[in-house]
Amino acid sequence: MGEGNSVTNHISEFNTIISQLTSVQITFDDEVKALILLSSLLESLSATITIVSNSTSNSQLNLDNIRDLIISDIVRRKILGESFSSNSGSALSIETRGRNS
């Protein structure tokens, strides 16, 4: 995924590639497709990837669920005005307060 591309465009391109592979009888297990999608996202989306991965920790990864979780997290971030930098104000970021060491 290039820095200038939107996540929804990236997912659309991903689905196109999967469809093309399927048309020539190259198939992947649903969990493998979900892992490929997660690994193809930008480093700046690492907090989103962690949130999505942790939300499915007790069950097998499902491409549709992963895709929906990624999109819903991106929409949430846009609504809250969060950037996509790796240290943006996500649920996983840590702020340092108080005295410096």
C-alpha positions as CSV (number, residue, x, y, z in Angstrom):
1,M,0.0,0.0,0.0
2,G,1.4,3.4,-1.0
3,E,1.4,6.3,1.4
4,G,-1.0,8.3,-0.8
5,N,-3.6,5.5,-1.2
6,S,-6.7,5.3,0.9
7,V,-7.3,2.2,2.9
8,T,-10.6,1.6,1.1
9,N,-8.8,1.8,-2.3
10,H,-6.1,-0.6,-0.9
11,I,-8.8,-3.1,0.2
12,S,-10.5,-2.8,-3.2
13,E,-7.2,-3.5,-5.0
14,F,-6.6,-6.4,-2.6
15,N,-10.0,-7.9,-3.4
16,T,-9.3,-7.5,-7.1
17,I,-6.0,-9.4,-6.8
18,I,-7.6,-12.2,-4.8
19,S,-10.4,-12.5,-7.4
20,Q,-7.8,-12.6,-10.2
21,L,-5.9,-15.3,-8.4
22,T,-9.0,-17.3,-7.8
23,S,-9.9,-17.1,-11.5
24,V,-6.7,-19.0,-12.3
25,Q,-7.3,-21.6,-9.5
26,I,-4.9,-20.1,-7.0
27,T,-6.8,-20.0,-3.7
28,F,-5.9,-19.2,-0.1
29,D,-7.5,-20.1,3.1
30,D,-9.6,-17.3,4.5
31,E,-7.3,-16.8,7.5
32,V,-4.3,-16.6,5.1
33,K,-6.1,-13.8,3.1
34,A,-6.8,-12.0,6.4
35,L,-3.1,-12.2,7.4
36,I,-2.0,-11.0,3.9
37,L,-4.3,-8.0,4.1
38,L,-3.1,-7.1,7.6
39,S,0.6,-7.4,6.6
40,S,0.0,-5.3,3.5
41,L,-1.1,-2.2,5.4
42,L,1.2,0.7,6.1
43,E,3.4,1.0,9.2
44,S,1.5,4.1,10.0
45,L,-1.6,1.9,10.5
46,S,0.2,-0.3,13.1
47,A,-2.2,0.8,15.9
48,T,-5.1,-0.2,13.7
49,I,-3.5,-3.5,12.9
50,T,-2.9,-4.2,16.6
51,I,-6.4,-3.3,17.5
52,V,-7.8,-5.6,14.8
53,S,-5.5,-8.4,15.7
54,N,-6.3,-8.2,19.4
55,S,-10.0,-8.1,18.8
56,T,-9.8,-11.6,17.2
57,S,-7.2,-13.2,19.4
58,N,-9.5,-16.0,20.6
59,S,-10.8,-17.0,17.2
60,Q,-9.6,-17.8,13.7
61,L,-9.1,-14.8,11.5
62,N,-11.8,-14.1,9.0
63,L,-11.2,-11.9,6.0
64,D,-14.6,-10.2,6.1
65,N,-14.4,-9.5,9.8
66,I,-10.8,-8.2,9.5
67,R,-11.8,-5.9,6.6
68,D,-14.8,-4.6,8.5
69,L,-12.8,-3.9,11.6
70,I,-10.1,-2.1,9.6
71,I,-12.7,0.1,7.8
72,S,-14.6,0.8,11.0
73,D,-11.4,1.8,12.8
74,I,-10.4,4.1,9.9
75,V,-13.9,5.7,9.9
76,R,-13.7,6.2,13.7
77,R,-10.3,7.8,13.4
78,K,-11.6,10.2,10.7
79,I,-14.6,11.1,12.8
80,L,-12.4,11.9,15.7
81,G,-9.9,13.7,13.5
82,E,-7.0,11.4,14.3
83,S,-4.1,11.2,11.9
84,F,-2.6,8.0,10.7
85,S,0.9,8.5,12.1
86,S,2.2,5.7,14.2
87,N,2.1,7.8,17.3
88,S,-1.4,9.3,16.8
89,G,-4.0,9.4,19.5
90,S,-5.3,5.9,19.3
91,A,-6.3,3.6,22.0
92,L,-2.8,2.2,22.1
93,S,-0.7,5.3,22.1
94,I,1.1,6.3,25.3
95,E,1.5,9.9,26.3
96,T,4.4,11.0,28.6
97,R,3.3,13.3,31.3
98,G,5.1,14.7,34.4
99,R,8.8,14.8,35.0
100,N,11.3,13.9,32.3
101,S,13.8,11.2,33.3
